Amino acid sequence: MGLVELNAFISRSDEQGPGDRVAVKDLVDVKGMVTTAGGIILPNVPAARDAPVIRRLRQAGCVIVGKANLHEFAYGVTNINPHYGTARNPRDPSRVAGGSSGGSAAAVAAGMCDWAIGSDTGGSIRIPASLCGVAGFKPAYGSIDIGGVIPLSKSLDTLGPIAPDVATTVRAYAVMSGEQISLDRLARPRLAVPRGWVTDLDPPTAAAWAQVSRGLRQVDFLDRGALFEVGLTILLFEAAAYHRRWAAESPEKYGDDVLRLIRRGFEVSPDEYEKAFAERRKLGAAANQALSEVDALVLPATAIVAPPVEAGPEVREPLSRFTRPFNTTHQPAAVIPAPVHGLPVGIQVVGRGNSETLRAAAWLERSWK
């Protein structure tokens, strides 16, 4: 299968230059290019101005190679897109790249760019990075300006880089955010596994996890299920509010899976949302406190390897099981490929700050090599 058949891009650019070649998830405005958000509802007109994050890329001399494919409106974990085609996995094109930033991860894994911009509301950077065997980083909430970006859930949305390795991820993150992080003099971090979290893995993921987690201590952390549900409630309500008019007036313009989620959000009451919003703040503070004795948690990014392109909604939970909780807590989380053969298995590294998270990920990456 050639690069075109991977469906990594919705549109391509003719920009040239000596700087980093960057793919941009097609929900970020790039002046002169149409922003589709992976759907067919937004106006088919070029953006009048660059999003703030793109202005930072311009200042750094980066070249935008194109707008990367995504799960429609970033509302899914497979990047099976009824309008622009499924973003396929360069490691095995019969399987999905993962979502929602699947085109970004596929473009990086296939060598079509130096790095890519993704967004992450429930795992949308970490899931495709994991499935495609590349690195990804969801920084702490608010680290990167999300102006000029089509929202999914503004209380949870983050931008971040997807790249071939941690060093490139750190360089890309510095361009996107202005935060400089040093990988000099890496020392063994205090790593731990959240007790009781890692269950029900498919065989390839279980084998990789057994290898990676050997010797790591377990620590008490917050309840995974509570974090998952609070984050999902916020996401469902805020996404439904953004899409309410379009979903009522033009439901036929949505893919079935995305429309189903939007309508599910209509059933979340304002009281339920307010309760979840208040609970999120408490959980975020408690999560940071729970990491006071360690530098980072280590756990799988997904519970399964990349599913086939025929996958249905049954893969949504195992793909987002370990990622969504850290959108709820607003904590930074990096993903690096486990040192395995066969289909990629991503390992998630979660810390309290961006620097300690990326340094822990870099140390692990180096130790595995």
C-alpha positions in Angstrom: 0.0 0.0 0.0 1.4 3.4 -1.0 1.5 6.5 1.1 -1.6 8.0 -0.6 -3.7 4.9 0.4 -2.9 5.5 4.1 -5.4 8.5 4.0 -3.1 10.4 6.4 -4.1 13.8 4.9 -7.3 15.6 4.0 -5.4 18.3 2.1 -1.8 18.9 1.1 0.2 22.1 1.0 2.8 23.3 -1.5 4.9 25.1 1.1 8.6 24.7 0.8 11.5 25.6 3.2 14.4 24.2 5.2 12.6 23.9 8.5 10.8 21.0 10.2 8.1 19.5 8.0 4.9 19.4 10.1 1.5 17.8 9.6 -1.3 19.7 11.2 -4.5 17.9 12.5 -7.3 19.4 10.4 -9.1 21.1 13.2 -6.4 23.7 13.6 -6.7 26.8 11.4 -3.9 27.3 8.9 -4.2 30.5 6.8 -5.1 29.8 3.2 -6.3 26.2 3.9 -9.8 24.9 4.6 -10.4 23.6 8.1 -12.8 20.6 7.9 -12.4 19.1 11.4 -12.9 15.8 9.5 -16.5 16.7 8.8 -18.6 18.3 6.0 -20.5 20.9 8.0 -18.0 23.7 8.4 -17.8 26.4 5.6 -15.6 25.2 2.7 -13.5 28.4 2.7 -9.8 28.9 3.6 -9.0 30.1 7.0 -8.3 33.8 7.1 -5.6 33.6 9.7 -3.3 31.1 11.4 -4.2 29.7 14.9 -1.8 31.0 17.6 0.0 27.6 17.6 0.6 27.9 13.9 2.0 31.4 14.3 4.5 29.9 16.7 5.5 27.3 14.1 5.9 30.0 11.4 8.2 31.9 13.8 10.3 28.7 14.2 10.6 28.3 10.4 8.4 25.2 10.2 6.9 24.1 6.9 3.2 22.9 7.0 3.0 19.9 4.7 -0.7 19.4 5.0 -3.9 19.0 7.1 -3.9 15.6 8.7 -7.0 13.3 8.7 -8.9 12.8 11.9 -11.9 11.0 13.4 -14.8 13.3 12.5 -14.8 16.3 14.8 -12.2 14.6 16.9 -15.0 12.5 18.4 -13.7 9.0 18.2 -10.7 6.7 18.8 -10.3 4.8 15.4 -10.1 7.5 12.7 -12.6 5.6 10.7 -14.0 8.6 8.8 -17.0 8.3 6.5 -16.1 11.5 4.6 -12.4 11.3 4.0 -11.6 7.6 4.5 -10.0 5.7 7.3 -6.5 6.7 8.3 -4.7 3.4 8.0 -1.8 2.2 10.2 1.6 2.2 8.4 2.6 -0.8 10.5 -0.2 -2.8 9.1 -2.6 -1.0 6.7 -5.4 -3.5 7.4 -5.6 -1.9 10.8 -6.7 1.6 12.0 -4.2 4.3 12.9 -6.2 5.1 16.0 -7.9 8.4 16.7 -8.7 11.0 16.8 -5.3 12.2 15.6 -4.8 9.2 13.3 -3.6 11.0 10.3 -1.0 12.9 12.3 0.3 9.6 13.8 0.2 7.8 10.4 2.1 10.6 8.7 4.9 10.5 11.4 5.1 6.7 11.3 5.3 6.7 7.5 8.0 9.4 7.4 5.7 11.8 5.6 6.7 14.6 8.0 9.2 15.3 10.8 6.5 15.7 13.4 2.8 16.5 13.7 0.3 18.4 15.7 -2.5 16.4 17.4 -5.2 17.2 19.9 -6.2 15.2 22.9 -9.5 15.3 24.8 -9.8 11.6 25.9 -6.6 10.1 24.4 -6.6 11.4 20.9 -2.8 12.0 20.8 -1.8 9.0 22.9 -4.0 6.3 21.3 -2.8 6.8 17.7 0.8 7.3 18.8 0.5 4.0 20.7 -1.1 2.1 17.8 1.4 3.4 15.2 4.5 2.9 17.2 5.6 6.5 17.6 5.9 9.0 20.5 3.3 11.5 21.6 2.7 14.0 24.3 -0.4 15.4 25.9 0.9 18.3 28.0 -0.7 19.6 31.2 -4.0 21.3 30.4 -3.5 24.9 29.3 0.1 24.5 28.3 -0.5 25.3 24.6 -3.0 28.0 23.2 -6.0 26.3 21.7 -7.3 29.4 20.0 -8.2 28.9 16.3 -9.0 25.2 17.0 -12.4 23.6 16.5 -13.3 22.4 20.0 -14.6 19.1 21.2 -14.7 19.8 25.0 -13.0 23.0 26.0 -12.6 21.9 29.6 -10.5 19.0 28.5 -9.0 19.8 25.0 -5.3 20.0 24.7 -2.9 20.3 21.8 0.4 18.4 21.6 3.0 16.9 19.3 3.4 13.4 17.8 6.9 12.5 16.7 9.3 9.6 16.0 11.1 9.8 19.4 11.1 11.7 22.7 13.8 14.2 21.7 11.9 15.3 18.7 8.7 15.4 20.8 10.4 17.8 23.2 11.7 20.0 20.4 8.2 20.1 18.9 6.6 20.9 22.2 9.0 23.8 22.7 7.9 25.2 19.4 4.2 24.8 20.1 4.3 26.1 23.7 7.5 28.2 24.2 8.4 26.0 27.2 12.0 24.7 27.0 12.7 21.3 28.5 16.2 19.9 28.9 16.9 16.2 28.5 20.5 16.7 29.8 21.8 14.5 32.6 18.8 12.2 32.8 18.7 10.2 36.0 16.6 7.2 36.9 13.2 8.5 37.8 11.0 7.1 40.6 8.5 5.1 38.6 5.4 3.2 39.8 2.3 1.5 38.5 -1.2 2.6 39.7 -2.4 -0.3 41.8 -5.3 -2.2 40.4 -5.5 -0.2 37.1 -3.9 -2.5 34.5 -6.3 -5.4 33.8 -7.9 -7.2 30.8 -5.2 -6.6 28.2 -5.1 -8.4 24.9 -2.2 -11.0 24.6 0.3 -8.7 22.7 -0.3 -5.8 25.1 -0.1 -8.2 28.1 3.2 -9.6 26.9 4.7 -6.2 26.4 3.4 -4.9 29.7 4.9 -7.9 31.6 8.3 -7.0 30.1 8.0 -3.3 30.8 6.5 -3.4 34.3 8.9 -6.0 35.7 10.3 -4.7 39.0 8.2 -1.5 39.2 6.5 -0.9 42.5 2.7 -0.3 42.8 1.2 2.8 44.4 -2.3 3.7 45.4 -3.9 6.1 43.0 -7.4 7.4 42.3 -10.2 5.1 41.1 -9.8 4.6 37.4 -13.6 4.2 36.8 -14.5 7.4 38.6 -11.9 9.4 36.6 -13.2 7.9 33.4 -16.8 8.6 34.0 -16.3 12.2 35.2 -14.3 13.0 32.1 -16.8 11.3 29.9 -19.7 13.3 31.4 -17.9 16.6 30.8 -17.0 15.6 27.3 -20.5 14.4 26.3 -22.2 17.6 27.7 -19.8 20.1 26.1 -19.6 18.4 22.8 -23.4 18.2 22.6 -23.6 21.9 23.4 -21.3 22.8 20.5 -23.0 20.5 18.0 -26.6 20.9 19.1 -27.9 23.1 16.2 -26.1 21.2 13.5 -27.2 17.8 14.9 -30.8 19.0 14.9 -30.7 20.7 11.4 -28.3 18.4 9.5 -28.0 15.1 11.2 -27.4 13.4 7.8 -24.1 15.2 7.5 -22.6 13.3 10.5 -21.2 9.8 10.6 -23.4 7.4 12.6 -21.0 6.9 15.5 -20.4 10.6 16.0 -24.1 11.5 15.8 -24.8 8.8 18.3 -22.4 10.3 20.8 -23.7 13.8 20.3 -27.2 12.6 21.0 -26.0 10.8 24.0 -24.7 14.1 25.3 -28.2 15.6 25.0 -29.2 13.2 27.8 -26.7 14.6 30.2 -28.4 17.2 32.4 -26.9 20.5 33.4 -26.9 19.3 37.0 -25.0 16.2 36.1 -22.5 18.3 34.2 -22.0 20.8 37.0 -21.5 18.0 39.5 -18.9 16.4 37.2 -17.2 19.7 36.6 -16.8 20.3 40.3 -15.7 16.8 40.9 -13.0 17.1 38.2 -11.3 19.8 40.1 -11.1 17.8 43.3 -9.9 14.7 41.4 -7.2 16.8 39.7 -5.8 18.0 43.0 -6.0 14.6 44.5 -4.2 13.0 41.6 -1.3 15.4 41.9 -1.1 14.8 45.6 -1.1 11.0 44.9 2.1 11.4 42.9 4.0 13.3 45.6 6.3 10.3 46.3 7.0 9.3 42.6 8.2 11.1 39.5 5.8 9.3 37.1 3.3 6.6 36.7 3.8 3.9 34.0 1.0 2.0 32.4 -0.2 0.9 29.0 -1.6 3.6 26.7 -4.3 1.2 25.3 -5.6 -2.2 26.4 -5.4 -3.6 22.8 -3.2 -3.3 19.8 -4.5 -1.6 16.6 -7.8 -3.1 15.7 -8.8 -3.9 12.1 -10.4 -1.3 9.9 -13.7 -3.1 10.2 -13.7 -2.3 13.9 -16.9 -1.0 15.5 -17.8 0.8 18.8 -16.7 -2.2 20.9 -13.1 -1.0 20.7 -13.8 2.5 22.1 -13.5 1.5 25.8 -10.3 -0.6 25.6 -8.6 2.0 23.5 -9.5 4.9 25.8 -9.5 3.0 29.2 -6.1 4.2 30.3 -6.0 7.6 28.6 -9.3 9.4 29.4 -8.6 9.5 33.2 -5.6 11.8 32.7 -7.7 14.3 30.7 -9.9 14.4 33.7 -6.9 15.1 36.0 -5.4 17.6 33.5 -2.0 15.9 34.1 0.7 15.6 31.4 1.1 12.2 29.7 3.6 11.0 27.2 3.5 7.8 25.1 6.5 5.8 23.9 6.6 2.5 22.0 7.5 -0.6 24.1 10.5 -2.5 23.0 8.6 -5.3 21.2 8.4 -6.9 17.8 5.2 -7.1 15.9 2.3 -4.7 16.3 3.3 -1.6 18.4 2.3 -1.4 22.0 2.5 2.1 23.5 3.5 2.8 27.1 2.1 5.8 28.9 4.2 7.9 31.3 2.2 10.3 33.5 3.7 12.9 35.8 2.7 16.1 37.6 4.7 18.5 35.4 5.6 18.6 31.7 9.3 18.5 32.3 9.4 15.6 34.7 7.0 13.6 32.5 9.1 14.1 29.4 12.4 13.4 31.2 11.0 10.2 32.6 9.8 9.1 29.2 13.2 10.0 27.7 15.0 7.9 30.4 12.7 4.9 29.7 13.2 5.2 26.0 17.0 5.4 26.4 17.0 2.4 28.9 15.0 0.2 26.5 17.4 0.9 23.6 
